[in-house]
Amino acid sequence: MTRTALVVGASGIVGSATAALLVEQGWTVHGLARRPAAQAGVQPVAADLQDAASTAAALSSLNPDAVFITTWLRQDSEAENIRVNAMMVRNLLDALPKAAAPRHVALVTGLKHYLGPFEAYGKGVLPQTPFREEQGRLDVENFYYAQEDEVFAASARDGFSWSVHRPHTVIGKAVGNAMNMGTTLAVYATLCRETGRPFQFPGSAAQWNGLTDMTDARQLARHLLWAATTPAAANEDFNIVNGDIFRWSWMWGRIADWFGIAAAPFDGVVRPLEEQMAGDADLWRRIAVRDGLAEPDLARLTSPWHTDADLGRPIEVVTDMSKSRRLGFTAYQPTDDAFFELFADLRADRLIP
């Protein structure tokens, strides 16, 4: 019997990768977004999750076996992040028709579960690394916790199983995404090559020298599918990373080599990309016109603020995957290959020259 999935946020980095994997595995896939993009094998569902009535109307004829929540909306304060993003999850789950069979709901959050929200990112008393699921919540308000609570409440009411997935920084392809380090670094490297500016690591000495890890969107998609189809993974929270660790002092040079430029020596000075790229919109538009690129709007490709937040952290961040490994998830993705494959895809799709 063909299973049916609803991917919420299907046009984003995680959602598009998840939808593609589900289609490949023979699922019937519905992709929900405010403005759904065309994707092979995915049936578009247009809905604004902030509008309960329109969400209910959009989902009235769907009865998915699995729901994958991979979206959020960034707000100006954590209080607004909590209000808006909790409401979106609540409106979604309230709108789903009563399941005809056992249903699973997967929620994607992230390591801000352990690091704290943007307003208090990496500050105060933090759990020891590597982060483990049993370390639980920080004593701060966090929209990830509010999203989880909406899922838990609806599960108790409606009887579906759930899983929570906490990736580190996600590597993947999407245009218009709020948190997109891979494409941001690709565009930054392209601008440095174009102008002769040094390709300077923008972050902290702690990140340059310390160990870290990341999450390929395809690895996260595999984890989401695994949890939705593995009874032992039901009603559990999981970290999800690629399975390798690295230092930016090593990775930075490998990224530079891919673009045919030299990596500038790191001198310990933090040079945020938000400052370095502040005046590059017109230059990128000229490059896009000259080289026939698909997206001339720099703001739709890059998220310097998010890359700065991750690379500027004053602490080492590594993630423990033991819980998933013990339950049978064994997939692995080398992080340098994830970057290189993304860069090749961006070039093939004419998003970078």
C-alpha positions as CSV (number, residue, x, y, z in Angstrom):
1,M,0.0,0.0,0.0
2,T,1.4,3.4,-1.0
3,R,1.9,5.7,2.0
4,T,1.1,9.4,2.0
5,A,3.2,12.2,3.4
6,L,2.6,15.9,4.1
7,V,5.9,17.8,4.0
8,V,5.3,21.2,5.7
9,G,7.8,23.8,4.4
10,A,8.4,21.8,1.2
11,S,10.2,24.7,-0.6
12,G,12.9,25.0,2.1
13,I,16.3,23.3,2.4
14,V,15.0,20.4,4.6
15,G,11.6,20.2,3.2
16,S,12.7,19.9,-0.4
17,A,15.2,17.2,0.4
18,T,12.7,15.3,2.5
19,A,10.1,15.4,-0.3
20,A,12.6,14.2,-2.9
21,L,13.6,11.2,-0.7
22,L,9.9,10.3,-0.1
23,V,9.1,10.5,-3.8
24,E,12.1,8.3,-4.5
25,Q,10.9,5.8,-1.9
26,G,7.5,5.6,-3.6
27,W,5.4,7.7,-1.2
28,T,2.6,10.0,-2.4
29,V,3.9,13.4,-1.3
30,H,2.0,16.6,-0.7
31,G,4.2,19.6,-0.2
32,L,2.8,22.5,1.8
33,A,4.2,26.1,1.5
34,R,2.8,29.6,1.2
35,R,4.0,29.7,-2.4
36,P,4.8,26.1,-3.4
37,A,7.6,25.6,-5.9
38,A,7.4,23.0,-8.6
39,Q,9.1,19.8,-7.5
40,A,9.1,16.5,-9.4
41,G,6.5,14.1,-8.0
42,V,5.3,16.5,-5.3
43,Q,1.7,17.6,-5.2
44,P,1.6,21.3,-4.1
45,V,-0.5,22.5,-1.2
46,A,-0.7,26.3,-0.8
47,A,-1.4,27.4,2.7
48,D,-0.4,30.1,5.2
49,L,-0.1,28.4,8.6
50,Q,-0.8,31.7,10.4
51,D,-4.3,31.5,9.0
52,A,-6.2,28.7,10.7
53,A,-9.2,28.8,8.5
54,S,-7.3,28.7,5.2
55,T,-5.0,26.0,6.6
56,A,-8.0,23.9,7.5
57,A,-9.5,24.4,4.0
58,A,-6.2,23.4,2.3
59,L,-5.9,20.2,4.3
60,S,-9.5,19.1,4.4
61,S,-9.1,16.4,1.8
62,L,-5.7,15.1,3.0
63,N,-5.2,12.3,5.4
64,P,-1.4,11.7,5.5
65,D,0.2,8.7,7.2
66,A,3.2,10.9,8.1
67,V,3.6,14.7,8.6
68,F,7.0,16.3,8.5
69,I,7.2,19.8,9.9
70,T,10.3,21.6,8.5
71,T,9.3,25.2,8.6
72,W,9.4,28.3,10.9
73,L,9.2,32.1,10.5
74,R,11.8,34.4,12.0
75,Q,10.4,37.2,14.1
76,D,12.0,40.3,15.7
77,S,12.0,38.9,19.3
78,E,11.9,35.5,20.9
79,A,8.5,36.3,22.4
80,E,7.2,36.7,18.8
81,N,9.1,33.7,17.6
82,I,7.3,31.7,20.3
83,R,3.8,33.2,19.5
84,V,4.0,32.8,15.7
85,N,5.8,29.5,15.4
86,A,3.7,27.8,18.1
87,M,0.6,29.0,16.5
88,M,1.7,27.7,13.1
89,V,2.2,24.2,14.5
90,R,-1.1,24.4,16.4
91,N,-3.0,25.5,13.3
92,L,-1.5,22.7,11.2
93,L,-2.2,19.9,13.6
94,D,-5.7,21.2,14.4
95,A,-6.4,21.3,10.6
96,L,-5.5,17.7,10.0
97,P,-8.5,15.3,9.5
98,K,-8.7,12.5,12.0
99,A,-6.2,9.8,11.0
100,A,-7.7,6.7,9.3
101,A,-4.6,4.8,10.4
102,P,-1.7,5.3,12.8
103,R,0.0,8.6,12.0
104,H,3.4,9.9,12.7
105,V,4.4,13.6,13.1
106,A,8.0,14.6,12.9
107,L,9.2,18.1,14.0
108,V,12.6,19.5,12.9
109,T,14.1,22.0,15.4
110,G,17.9,22.3,16.0
111,L,20.8,22.8,18.4
112,K,19.3,26.0,19.7
113,H,17.5,23.5,21.9
114,Y,20.9,23.3,23.8
115,L,22.4,26.7,22.9
116,G,19.4,28.9,23.6
117,P,17.5,31.2,21.3
118,F,19.0,33.9,19.1
119,E,18.6,36.5,21.9
120,A,20.8,34.5,24.2
121,Y,22.7,32.4,21.7
122,G,25.6,30.5,23.3
123,K,25.4,32.5,26.5
124,G,24.9,31.7,30.1
125,V,25.3,28.2,31.5
126,L,25.2,25.6,28.7
127,P,25.2,21.8,28.8
128,Q,28.6,20.1,28.2
129,T,29.5,19.0,24.7
130,P,28.9,16.8,22.9
131,F,25.2,17.7,23.3
132,R,23.0,14.7,24.3
133,E,19.3,14.4,24.2
134,E,19.0,13.7,27.9
135,Q,20.4,17.1,28.8
136,G,17.0,18.5,28.2
137,R,15.8,22.1,28.1
138,L,17.5,25.2,29.2
139,D,15.8,27.5,31.7
140,V,14.9,30.1,29.1
141,E,12.0,30.8,26.7
142,N,12.6,29.1,23.4
143,F,10.3,28.8,20.4
144,Y,11.6,25.2,19.8
145,Y,10.2,24.2,23.1
146,A,6.9,25.9,22.3
147,Q,6.7,24.0,19.0
148,E,7.5,20.7,20.8
149,D,4.7,21.4,23.3
150,E,2.2,21.9,20.5
151,V,3.2,18.5,19.0
152,F,3.0,16.8,22.4
153,A,-0.4,18.2,23.2
154,A,-1.9,17.3,19.9
155,S,-0.4,13.8,20.1
156,A,-2.0,13.3,23.5
157,R,-5.3,14.5,22.0
158,D,-5.2,12.7,18.6
159,G,-3.1,9.6,19.3
160,F,-0.4,10.0,16.7
161,S,3.3,9.1,17.4
162,W,5.9,11.9,17.1
163,S,9.6,12.4,16.8
164,V,11.8,15.6,17.2
165,H,14.9,16.0,15.1
166,R,17.7,18.4,16.1
167,P,20.2,19.0,13.3
168,H,23.3,21.2,13.5
169,T,23.8,23.7,10.7
170,V,22.1,22.3,7.6
171,I,23.8,22.1,4.3
172,G,21.4,22.0,1.3
173,K,19.9,23.9,-1.6
174,A,17.0,26.3,-1.5
175,V,16.4,29.9,-2.6
176,G,14.8,32.4,-0.1
177,N,15.8,30.3,2.9
178,A,16.4,32.2,6.2
179,M,19.3,29.9,7.3
180,N,21.5,28.8,4.5
181,M,25.3,28.6,5.3
182,G,26.3,26.5,2.3
183,T,24.9,28.9,-0.3
184,T,26.1,31.9,1.7
185,L,29.7,30.6,1.7
186,A,29.4,29.8,-2.0
187,V,28.3,33.3,-2.9
188,Y,31.0,34.8,-0.6
189,A,33.7,32.8,-2.2
190,T,32.4,33.8,-5.7
191,L,32.5,37.5,-4.7
192,C,36.0,37.1,-3.3
193,R,37.2,35.5,-6.5
194,E,35.5,38.3,-8.6
195,T,36.9,41.2,-6.6
196,G,40.2,39.8,-5.4
197,R,39.2,40.3,-1.8
198,P,40.7,37.9,0.7
199,F,38.6,34.8,1.5
200,Q,38.6,35.4,5.3
201,F,37.1,33.2,7.9
202,P,34.4,35.4,9.5
203,G,34.1,33.8,12.8
204,S,35.7,33.2,16.2
205,A,38.9,31.5,17.2
206,A,36.9,28.9,19.1
207,Q,35.2,27.9,15.9
208,W,38.3,28.0,13.8
209,N,40.3,25.8,16.2
210,G,37.6,23.7,17.8
211,L,35.8,20.6,16.7
212,T,32.4,20.9,15.1
213,D,29.9,19.0,12.9
214,M,27.1,19.7,10.5
215,T,24.0,18.1,8.9
216,D,23.4,17.5,5.2
217,A,19.8,18.1,4.3
218,R,19.7,14.6,2.7
219,Q,21.1,13.0,5.9
220,L,18.3,14.7,7.8
221,A,15.7,13.5,5.3
222,R,17.0,10.0,5.8
223,H,16.7,10.4,9.5
224,L,13.1,11.7,9.3
225,L,12.0,8.8,7.1
226,W,13.8,6.3,9.4
227,A,12.0,7.7,12.5
228,A,8.6,7.7,10.8
229,T,8.9,4.0,9.8
230,T,10.8,2.6,12.9
231,P,8.5,1.7,15.8
232,A,11.4,2.0,18.3
233,A,11.9,5.6,17.3
234,A,8.4,6.7,18.1
235,N,7.9,9.4,20.7
236,E,11.6,10.2,20.9
237,D,13.8,13.2,20.4
238,F,17.0,12.9,18.4
239,N,20.1,14.7,17.5
240,I,21.0,14.3,13.8
241,V,24.4,15.2,12.2
242,N,26.5,13.8,9.4
243,G,28.6,11.5,11.5
244,D,32.0,13.1,11.0
245,I,33.7,16.0,12.9
246,F,36.1,18.6,11.5
247,R,37.8,21.9,12.3
248,W,37.1,25.0,10.3
249,S,40.9,25.5,10.1
250,W,40.8,22.5,7.8
251,M,37.4,23.0,6.0
252,W,38.0,26.6,5.1
253,G,41.0,25.7,2.9
254,R,39.0,22.9,1.2
255,I,36.2,25.3,0.3
256,A,38.7,27.8,-1.0
257,D,40.3,25.2,-3.2
258,W,36.9,24.2,-4.7
259,F,36.5,27.8,-5.9
260,G,40.1,28.2,-7.1
261,I,41.0,30.9,-4.5
262,A,43.4,31.1,-1.6
263,A,42.2,30.9,2.0
264,A,43.4,34.0,3.9
265,P,45.4,33.2,7.0
266,F,43.3,33.5,10.2
267,D,44.5,36.1,12.6
268,G,41.9,35.7,15.3
269,V,39.8,38.8,14.3
270,V,36.1,38.2,13.9
271,R,35.0,39.7,10.6
272,P,31.2,39.1,10.2
273,L,29.9,38.4,6.8
274,E,27.0,40.7,7.4
275,E,29.6,43.5,7.4
276,Q,31.8,42.1,4.6
277,M,28.8,41.6,2.3
278,A,26.8,44.6,3.2
279,G,27.5,46.5,0.0
280,D,27.5,43.5,-2.5
281,A,23.9,43.5,-3.7
282,D,24.6,45.6,-6.8
283,L,27.8,43.7,-7.6
284,W,26.0,40.4,-7.4
285,R,23.2,41.7,-9.6
286,R,25.8,42.6,-12.2
287,I,27.5,39.2,-12.0
288,A,24.1,37.6,-12.4
289,V,23.3,39.6,-15.5
290,R,26.7,39.0,-17.0
291,D,26.7,35.3,-16.4
292,G,23.0,34.6,-16.9
293,L,22.4,33.4,-13.3
294,A,18.9,32.4,-12.1
295,E,18.8,34.6,-9.0
296,P,20.1,38.2,-9.1
297,D,18.8,39.1,-5.6
298,L,21.6,38.5,-3.1
299,A,19.2,38.6,-0.2
300,R,17.4,35.5,-1.6
301,L,20.5,33.5,-1.8
302,T,22.4,34.4,1.4
303,S,21.8,34.6,5.1
304,P,25.0,36.3,6.5
305,W,23.4,36.9,9.9
306,H,22.9,33.2,10.4
307,T,26.3,32.2,9.2
308,D,27.8,34.8,11.5
309,A,25.8,33.4,14.5
310,D,27.1,29.9,13.9
311,L,30.7,30.7,13.0
312,G,31.0,33.4,15.7
313,R,30.1,31.2,18.7
314,P,32.6,31.3,21.5
315,I,32.3,27.6,22.3
316,E,33.0,24.3,20.6
317,V,29.9,22.6,19.4
318,V,29.7,18.9,18.7
319,T,26.7,16.6,18.8
320,D,26.2,13.1,20.1
321,M,24.4,10.6,17.8
322,S,24.5,7.6,20.1
323,K,20.7,7.5,20.7
324,S,19.9,7.1,17.0
325,R,22.8,4.6,16.5
326,R,21.6,2.4,19.2
327,L,18.2,2.3,17.6
328,G,19.6,1.3,14.2
329,F,20.2,4.6,12.2
330,T,23.6,4.1,10.6
331,A,23.6,6.6,7.6
332,Y,26.8,8.7,7.2
333,Q,27.6,11.7,5.1
334,P,31.1,13.3,4.9
335,T,30.7,17.0,5.4
336,D,33.3,18.2,2.9
337,D,31.5,16.1,0.2
338,A,28.2,17.7,1.3
339,F,29.6,21.2,0.6
340,F,31.2,20.2,-2.7
341,E,28.0,18.5,-3.9
342,L,26.0,21.5,-3.0
343,F,28.4,23.8,-4.8
344,A,28.2,21.7,-7.9
345,D,24.3,21.7,-7.7
346,L,24.3,25.5,-7.3
347,R,26.5,25.8,-10.4
348,A,24.4,23.4,-12.4
349,D,21.3,25.3,-11.5
350,R,22.9,28.6,-12.5
351,L,22.7,30.0,-9.0
352,I,26.5,30.7,-8.9
353,P,28.8,31.1,-11.9
